[in-house]
């Protein structure tokens, strides 16, 4: 059975001289917290979480995407995980304050 939601969390690590990366910003902890909360809330058949490589923009990490909606979250912290699970995965309401905002064209 395919899950209703598929969450990709960037776990890429770039060399320090290459700039910021989600891995260096603690994305593994976010990945693990998501997996634990999904199990604790009995959502294993509804949502699947996977680590992935760079989904950019690295300077705004930790980044993650929730499909099928394609909601792109940036600057996610471990403290945001519960809200994402409760609001987005359970209630179907994306967490607006974490949604990626593209820079204004120059």
C-alpha positions in Angstrom: 0.0 0.0 0.0 1.3 3.4 -1.0 1.3 6.2 1.7 -0.8 9.3 1.2 2.1 11.5 2.0 5.8 11.2 1.3 8.2 13.4 3.1 11.8 14.0 1.9 14.2 15.6 4.3 17.5 16.8 2.9 20.4 15.2 4.7 23.2 16.3 2.4 26.5 17.4 3.8 28.6 19.8 1.9 32.3 20.5 2.7 32.5 23.5 5.1 34.2 25.7 2.5 31.3 25.1 0.1 28.8 26.8 2.5 25.8 25.8 4.4 24.2 22.3 4.3 21.1 20.7 5.8 23.2 17.9 7.2 25.4 20.3 9.1 22.3 22.1 10.3 21.0 18.9 12.1 18.7 17.3 9.5 19.3 13.8 10.7 17.7 14.7 14.0 14.6 16.1 12.2 14.4 12.9 10.0 14.5 10.7 13.1 11.9 12.8 15.0 9.6 12.7 12.0 10.0 8.9 11.9 9.3 8.5 15.6 6.3 10.8 15.7 4.8 9.1 12.7 5.2 5.7 14.4 3.9 7.1 17.8 0.8 8.5 16.1 0.1 5.4 14.1 0.6 7.1 10.8 2.9 4.5 9.2 0.4 3.7 6.4 -0.4 7.3 5.8 3.1 8.9 5.7 6.6 7.8 4.7 9.8 9.7 5.5 13.0 9.4 3.5 16.3 11.2 3.6 17.5 12.7 0.3 20.3 14.7 -1.2 20.2 18.4 -1.9 16.9 19.9 -2.7 18.3 23.5 -2.2 18.4 26.3 -1.2 21.1 25.2 1.2 21.4 28.5 3.0 17.8 28.1 4.2 18.1 24.6 5.5 17.0 22.3 7.0 14.8 21.8 3.9 12.1 19.2 3.4 9.3 18.6 0.9 5.9 16.9 1.5 4.3 15.2 -1.5 1.8 14.9 -3.2 1.2 18.6 -2.4 4.8 19.6 -3.1 4.9 21.8 0.0 8.5 22.9 0.4 9.5 23.7 4.0 12.7 25.6 4.9 14.5 26.5 8.1 12.9 23.5 9.8 14.1 22.8 13.4 13.6 19.8 15.6 11.0 21.9 17.5 8.9 22.3 14.3 8.5 18.5 13.8 5.4 18.1 16.1 3.6 21.0 14.4 4.3 19.6 11.0 3.0 16.2 11.9 -0.1 17.5 13.7 -1.0 20.3 11.3 0.1 19.0 7.9 0.1 15.2 8.1 -2.9 14.8 10.4 -5.1 17.9 9.9 -4.1 18.6 6.2 -3.0 22.2 6.9 0.5 23.1 5.8 2.5 25.1 8.3 2.6 28.5 6.5 5.4 30.1 8.5 7.8 27.4 7.3 6.9 27.3 3.6 9.7 28.4 1.2 9.4 32.0 0.0 11.3 32.6 -3.2 13.4 35.8 -3.2 11.9 38.7 -5.1 13.3 39.2 -8.6 15.8 41.9 -8.9 
